[in-house]
Amino acid sequence: MTGLRMGINRASEICETSFFLLQYTRSKKYKASSFAQSFGLITLSFVALMLIPDKGWSQQRGPSALSQQGGQSGAHRLYVRVKENPVSPAIPAAPTIEPTSPLGQALASCDKDTAVQETFALPGLKGEVTLDRCYKGHDHLICVFGALISEAKSLTDSYTQIVDAKYPDFNSVENICQIKTDTLASHMAGAEDFTKRFAVLKSKYESASKCATNVKQAFRDVVLSDMTQPPEILKSMTESIEGDVTRVSDVENQTVDLAAKVEAAKKAMKTLEKIHHAMCVKDKATVIGRAGNSEPVGH
């Protein structure tokens, strides 16, 4: 209410000043330009009053953010807001590849066998077409894709048993209590390990595939004017890169499907662990290992 009253008072001041200026112009008997002059004076008075800071209003409202920034420019206030509340979130860093892991060792071997060459270039219409610097030759690309395929197959071989246990499908306390706690703990740890390894595999696959795609697109600008059958050569080059990408993509898609199933199993195992702790009898002599050995009742 205080802010509203102050706003009304300021409006009243503007109106009184405007009325005074209007009477003044009429008293001077400006005829032809009286309206224009009056309008101009009213406008100037309005601007002048608006520029005068109303200390009483800001003091009554207290040390708010608006009163504290009264002496700052609009651009500065906008800069402060953008700095304090950035629009774009920070881009997460790519997962780190452990040098001692099978994938890390395989990729290191690919880099070791790569010939030392900074860039690759092919003839173009207006000079050479430089390929993406990520590309270190076809041998290196094939080696990297081979390492990714081996890692994907290793994940499948090592963690499929977690999916085969069909943890999300358990439907009774009796079935849940037949799970060995050691087996459940082992599978939960395995699921966490799978998630970390899959994140590294996915990141490296995306970067390698993007590099291959950039190289393939660069072939469009290549001009083989010294050859008698340039279209056939360029088509063969493109198909070769596409074949490499397709081969690793097929295996990657299978691993993505496995990752979704492992994630579902991981969530189910966390729930089963709680139920097991709350409902199962620890010293029951008939407890047997069930996870990974047989399907739940009803399946």
N, C-alpha and C positions, 0 to 999 in steps of 0.2 A: 504493500500500500504506500509506503514511503516513496519508493521509486516512481509510482504512478503519479503521486502528488507533485513531485519534483518535475516530472515530465510535463504536467499540465501548467505549472508555473512558468517553465521555459517557453512553452507555446504561447502563453499569455504575454510574456515579454516581447516575443517576436511580433505578435499582433499589434501591441501598443506602439512599438517602434515603427512598424509599417504604417499605422494610421497617422502618426505624427508626420512622417515624411510625406505622406500623400497630401495632408492638409497644407504642408509647406509648399509643395509644388503648385498646388491650386492657388495659394495666396500670391505667388509670383506671376500668376497668369500666363504660364507657358501654354500656349494654345495648341500649336501644330504638333509639338512633340511631348506634350504633357503626359500622355499615357505611357509612351516608351520610357521616358525618364523616371516616372513613378515606378514602373515595373523594375527598372534597373536598380533603383535605390532600394526597393523592397528586397530584391534578390541579394544585394550586397549586405544589407542588414541581417538577413537570414543566415548567410554564410559566416558573417562576423560573429554572431551570437553562437553559432554551432561550434566555431573554433575556440571559443573561450571555455576552458575546462571548468566544469561544475564541481568544485571541491566539496561542497556540502553534500552532494549526492553520493560521491565516492566514499566520503568519510562515514556517512551513515550506513552505507552498505558494508563497510569493514574492508580489510585487506584482501579483497578477492583477486582472482587472476586478472580480471578485466581492468581493475583500477591500478594494479601493479604494472601493467603493460601499457598504461595510458600514454607514456612518453615514448613508446617504441613505434617504429613504422610498421605498416601492415605487412610489408615484405619480410621484415625481421620476425614478426609474430608467426607468419606462415612458415618461415624456415624452422623456427623452434618447434612448431607442431609436427612438421614432417620429420624432423630429426628425432623427436620423442616417440612418434608413432609411424615408423617406416611402413610403407605399403607392401613391399616385397619381402617375404621371409627369407632368412638365410638359406642358401643352398647347402644341403648336407654333403659332407665330404665322402668321397668314394671309399668303400671298404679297403683296408690294407691287406695286401697279399703277403702272407707269411713266407719268407724266403726258404724256410725249411720244410714247408708243406709240399706234397706231391705236385700241386699246381704251380707253386712258386719255383720249384726246381725245374719243372718242365719249361716254363716260360723263360727262365734264366738260360737254359740250354739253347732255346731258340735265338735269344739275343746274342749269345756267344758265337753261334755259327753264322751270324749275319755279316755280310760283307760291309766294311766301313764305307758308307756313302750317304751323304746328307740328303740329297734329293734325287728324284727320278724325273726325267723330262722326255716328252715325245713331240714330234714335229706337229705344228699347227698352221693355221692359215696366216696368222700375223706374228709368227715366231713360235718358240717352243711352249708347249703346254706342260707346266710343272705340276706333278701329282702331289697330293696331300703329303705333308712331311711325316704323318703317322705311318705312311706306307714305306716299308723297308725291303720291298721286293716280294715277288710271288712265293719264293721259298719260305720266307719268314712268315707270311700270311698263312700259308698251309700249315706250318709248324705250330703257330698259335692256335689255329682252329683244331688241330689234332690234340693239343694239350687240353683244350676246353672239352672236347668230346670224351677224352679219357677221364677227366674229372667228373663229368656228368654220369658216365657209366659207373664210376666208383661210388657216387652218391646213391645210385639206384641199387647197386649190389649191397651196400652197407646198411641202408636204412629202410628198405622195403619191408623188412620184418616188423617194423613199427606200425606200418599201415595194415599189414596182414593180421595183426592182433585185433583189429576192428573194435577199438576202444569206444568209439561213439555209439556202437550198436548194442552195448550191454543193456539188459532190460530188467534185471532183478538183483536184489541184495545178495542172493545166493551166488550168482555168477560173479559179482564184484568181489565177494569175500574169498573166492577161489583164486584170485590173482595173488601171486607171490609179491610181497612188498619189494623184494630185491629186484625182481623183473621190472616192476613198474618204475622203480627209481632209475634203473639202467636205461629204460626206454625214454624216460623223460630227459635224462642227460643226453641221450643220443639225438633226440629231437632238437634240443638246443644247439648241439654241435652241427647238425644238418642245417639249421637256419643260418648260422654264421658262414658255413662253407658255401651255401647256395647264394648268399648275398654277394660274396666275392666272385663266384662264377658268373652270376647275372651281370654284375658291373663290368667285368672284363669282356663278356660276350657282347654287351651293348657297344662298348668302345671299339672293339675289333670289327663288328658288323658295320658300324657307322663309317669307319675308315675304309672298308671295302666298298661301301656304297658311294663314298666320295670319289674313289678311284674310278669306279664304273661310270659315274656321271661325267668325269673328266674326259673319258674316251670320246664323248660326243664332239669335243672341240678338236680332236686329233684329225689331221689331214695327211694322208699317206700318198702324196702326189708322185712319189718316185716308184710306186708299186703299180702293177697292172690290174690288181684286183683288191683295191683298198677296202671296199665294203665287206668282203668276205673275211679279211683279216680282222677288222674291227669287230665284226660279229663274233668271231671266234674268241677274241680277247674278252669281250663282254660276257659271253656264255661261260667262259672259264671262271671268271670271278663269281658269277651268279651260281655256278655249280658248287663252288667252295662254301658260299654263304648258305645255300640250301641244305647242304650236308650237315653243317653244324646247327642250323636252325631246327631241323627235324629232331635232333637229339635234345636240344634246348627246350623244345616244346614238351617233350616227354618229362623232362626234369621239372618244368613249371607245374605240370599236372601232379607230379609226386610231391612237390612243395606244398601245394594246396591240401593234399591229403595228410601230410605230416602235420601241418598247422592245425587241421581239424582234430587229429589224434592228440596233439599236445594240449589243446583246450580240454578235450574229454578226459585226458589223464589227470589234469589238475582237479577236475570235479570228482573223478573216481577216487583220487587220493583222499579227499575230504570225506567222502562217503565211507571209504574203507576205514578211516580213522574213527569215525563216529559210530559205525554200525557193526563192524566185524569183531569176532572174538579172537583174541590173540593166541590163546592156548588150545584152540580147536584142533584135534588130532587129524581131522579129515581134510585139512587145508592142503590143496595141491596147486601146482603151477598150472595156470590156464593160459595166460597171455602168450600169444605166439604159438600155442600148441593145438588149440581147437577153437571152434567158433562158439559164440554165445548161444544159449538156448533159444530156439526159434529161428535159427539161421542154418 
